[in-house]
Amino acid sequence: MGRFQHDVAQAAAAVADRVRTVRRPYSGASLTDLQGMVDAVDLDRPLGDTDAALDEVAKLYLDNAVWFHEPGYVAHLNCPVALPALSAEVLLAAVNSSVDTYDQSTTGTLIERRLVDWAAGRIGFGPDADGVFTSGGTQSNLHALLLAREASPATDLSRMRILATTETHFSVTQAAILLGLGREAVIAVATDAGGRMDPAALTRTLDDLAAYGLVAIAVVATAGTTDLGCVDPIAEIAESCARRGVWLHVDAAYGCGLLVSTRRRHLLDGIERADSVTVDFHKSFFQPISSSAIIVRHASAMRRMAHHADYLNPRTATVPNQVDKSLQTTRRFDALKLWMTLRTVGAEQLGAMFDRVVDLAEDAHRLLTEDPDFEVAAEPTLSTVLFRYRPAWLDDDACDELTPRLRARLFAGGEAIIAGTTRDGRHWLKFTLLNPMTTTEHLRAVLDLVRETGWALLAEDDTRLATAVV
């Protein structure tokens, strides 16, 4: 017991020391240097002491980790974590429960099921809803589309189609491949000028598929696209799906924070009519990875893929076994993290935190539109903002050449980490804001750094060009 307390305390102290002293999201170490450090470790010669191993790992990992809580981190859909969830991580890792069966988890199973019911209630599903925690949005989307395939009356895989937009997460195409449908089974539905699925285009596409003898097994609406953060018009999409008996899946991996928002919940109007919903608590509920779930409107849908093994979950079981409805067997008790967070800070505070990062995106958009050195792609819906450094004299092609280099230079410096993407063949930088402690002044400082870095790169180019001319 003394060893346990010592080791946990030392690990916590190592993390606390870095959190206290770190001042930028990344050390700036090069890939070559880090590879050399990792390769230099002889895994066949143990150090023989936990403190020594922890010290080594702290130098390898903690000193070179990417810190999502730092305001200079504005890149991907990663969040700083709620502290109560860290306490839960200690408990669930130490006990090492597996929530696949009741006899390995007891109240772990019951807590997860209660949270599934809670999330279903927030969505607007009735008492017949069900679901299960997963490793993340990719697995949740795969699970949902598997259920949609199994619910379809069609049996010929070659005739099955999934409808989505070009803004939809790549995991939908990945799921189509894994389900034996092939990437060509994902049909792109047109979007409006804001990147949202066009309901009229969806109706036309559904009717066209039927006319060709093809079967739409699912429509995927997105509540929070990765690039623009836009939310598809779920209510209108749901109406079109209901008329034709097509499974509607809503990928709310990013936008699930709206479920607890007191100011923006209306953006999810119609989600209660979905057949399945993906929620990623490790994004907009500020939970540690991993904490996701698939929630379905009707429990019977989950049972379509159940398989019973006498040594694990026999049909004669009188207790709830989550493996009956999960794609995983051994599974961590990740639900405990959300439970601890809800019981400590509550849903309303989580909603306020998500609203704060959306407000921050609106502030970022204002800063960018007021600054002549920057170009902005669109007004934000959630907490992502696409922009690029582009002084008035810089043409599109030159800006496209500069933008990836600018992002790489920023990462190498370690002071700010910004995401990047392409739209219509053009390169953009992307703020993804999921830190409610970040302020407008922090963003202003990051933009100043972007400007300074962009100017420095352009000046270097001018020097090289001048030398070449001479």
C-alpha positions, 0 to 999 in steps of 0.5 A, spaced: 500 500 500 505 504 501 508 503 494 502 504 491 501 511 494 508 513 493 508 511 486 501 515 484 503 521 488 510 521 484 506 521 478 502 526 480 507 531 482 511 530 476 505 532 472 503 538 477 510 540 476 510 541 468 503 544 469 506 549 473 512 551 469 510 550 462 509 556 458 508 554 451 504 548 448 510 544 445 518 544 447 520 545 440 524 539 439 525 536 432 523 529 430 530 527 429 532 529 436 526 526 439 527 519 435 534 519 438 532 520 445 526 514 444 531 509 440 537 510 445 532 507 451 534 499 452 528 496 453 531 489 455 535 493 461 530 495 466 532 501 471 529 496 476 526 502 480 519 506 479 522 513 481 528 512 476 523 510 470 518 515 472 524 520 471 526 517 464 519 518 462 518 525 464 524 527 460 522 523 454 514 524 454 512 530 459 518 535 457 516 534 450 508 533 450 503 537 447 499 541 452 492 542 450 491 547 456 496 552 454 492 558 450 497 557 445 494 550 443 489 552 438 489 546 433 485 540 434 479 538 437 483 536 444 480 539 450 484 541 457 480 536 462 476 537 468 479 535 474 474 531 477 475 526 471 483 526 473 481 523 480 476 518 476 482 516 472 486 514 478 480 510 481 478 506 474 486 505 472 487 502 479 481 497 480 482 496 472 474 494 472 472 491 465 465 493 463 464 488 458 460 484 463 456 485 470 461 480 474 467 484 472 464 491 474 458 491 478 456 498 479 461 500 473 456 497 469 450 500 472 453 507 472 455 507 465 447 505 463 445 511 468 449 515 464 447 513 457 440 514 460 442 521 462 445 522 455 439 520 451 434 524 455 438 530 453 438 528 446 430 528 447 430 520 446 424 516 450 425 511 455 426 506 450 433 509 448 439 505 449 447 505 448 454 504 450 460 507 451 466 507 446 473 509 444 471 515 440 467 518 435 470 513 429 468 507 433 461 510 435 460 512 427 462 505 425 457 502 430 451 506 428 452 505 421 453 497 422 446 498 426 443 501 420 446 496 415 443 491 419 436 494 420 436 495 412 431 490 409 436 490 403 441 484 403 445 486 397 451 490 399 453 492 392 446 496 392 447 499 399 449 507 400 450 512 405 449 519 404 453 524 407 456 531 405 463 532 403 464 536 410 462 529 414 468 526 418 472 521 414 470 515 419 464 515 415 467 513 409 472 508 413 466 505 416 463 504 409 469 500 407 469 496 414 462 494 413 464 491 406 460 497 402 466 500 399 468 507 399 464 508 393 458 507 397 458 514 400 454 519 396 456 526 397 449 530 398 450 538 396 451 543 401 449 550 402 454 556 402 455 555 409 457 548 408 451 545 411 447 539 408 442 542 403 435 538 405 432 539 398 439 536 395 438 530 400 431 529 397 433 529 390 439 524 392 434 519 396 429 519 390 435 518 385 438 512 388 431 509 389 430 510 381 436 506 380 434 501 384 439 503 390 438 503 397 440 508 402 441 505 408 443 511 412 443 519 412 449 522 416 448 529 419 453 532 422 452 537 428 459 540 428 463 539 422 471 538 423 473 544 419 467 549 419 464 547 425 457 548 422 451 544 424 446 541 419 439 542 419 437 536 423 430 537 423 429 538 416 433 532 414 429 528 419 423 529 416 426 527 409 428 520 412 422 519 416 418 519 409 422 514 406 424 510 412 431 511 412 436 511 418 438 517 420 445 518 424 447 524 427 454 525 428 455 530 434 462 528 436 464 535 436 457 539 437 454 534 443 456 540 448 450 543 445 446 538 449 448 542 455 448 549 453 443 554 455 444 559 450 445 554 443 441 548 444 436 550 439 442 548 434 440 541 435 433 542 434 430 535 431 436 531 434 431 527 438 428 524 431 435 521 429 435 513 430 442 514 433 447 519 435 455 519 436 457 524 442 464 525 444 465 527 451 472 527 450 471 533 446 466 538 448 465 535 455 472 536 457 473 529 459 480 525 458 481 521 452 477 516 451 470 518 453 465 517 447 458 513 446 453 511 441 446 513 443 440 509 439 433 511 440 430 504 440 434 499 444 432 493 439 437 496 434 442 495 439 440 487 440 441 486 432 448 485 433 448 481 440 452 475 440 452 470 446 458 466 449 457 461 454 463 463 458 462 470 458 455 472 457 450 466 456 443 467 454 441 465 460 444 471 464 439 475 469 444 481 469 446 486 464 452 485 460 454 491 456 458 486 451 451 484 449 451 491 445 458 493 444 463 492 439 469 491 444 469 486 449 474 488 454 473 495 456 475 501 460 470 504 465 471 510 462 464 512 464 466 514 471 470 520 469 463 523 466 460 521 472 465 524 477 465 531 473 457 531 473 457 530 480 462 535 481 461 541 477 454 539 474 451 539 467 450 547 467 457 549 468 459 544 462 454 548 458 457 554 460 464 552 458 462 550 451 458 556 450 465 560 452 469 557 447 464 558 442 464 566 444 471 566 444 471 563 436 466 569 435 471 574 438 477 571 434 472 572 428 472 579 429 479 580 431 481 577 424 476 581 420 478 587 423 485 586 421 487 587 414 493 582 414 488 576 415 483 573 410 477 569 414 473 563 410 467 563 414 463 566 420 463 561 426 458 556 428 461 553 434 468 554 436 473 553 429 475 559 425 478 558 418 483 564 416 490 565 413 495 570 413 495 574 407 497 581 406 493 585 401 499 584 396 500 577 397 496 573 391 492 566 392 498 562 389 503 565 394 499 565 400 498 557 398 505 556 398 506 560 405 501 557 409 503 550 410 510 553 411 508 558 416 504 553 420 510 548 420 515 554 423 510 555 428 510 548 431 517 548 430 518 554 435 513 551 440 509 557 442 503 556 438 500 550 435 495 551 429 491 546 425 491 547 417 486 544 412 485 545 405 478 548 402 477 549 394 484 547 393 486 553 398 490 552 404 488 555 411 490 555 418 485 553 423 483 555 430 480 550 434 478 553 441 476 548 446 479 551 452 475 555 456 480 559 460 483 562 453 482 569 453 481 574 447 488 577 449 491 570 448 488 569 441 491 576 439 498 574 442 497 568 437 495 572 431 501 577 432 505 571 432 502 568 426 503 575 423 511 576 425 512 569 423 509 570 416 513 576 415 519 573 417 518 567 412 516 572 406 523 576 408 527 570 407 524 569 401 525 576 398 533 575 401 533 568 397 530 571 391 535 577 391 541 573 391 538 569 385 537 575 381 544 577 383 
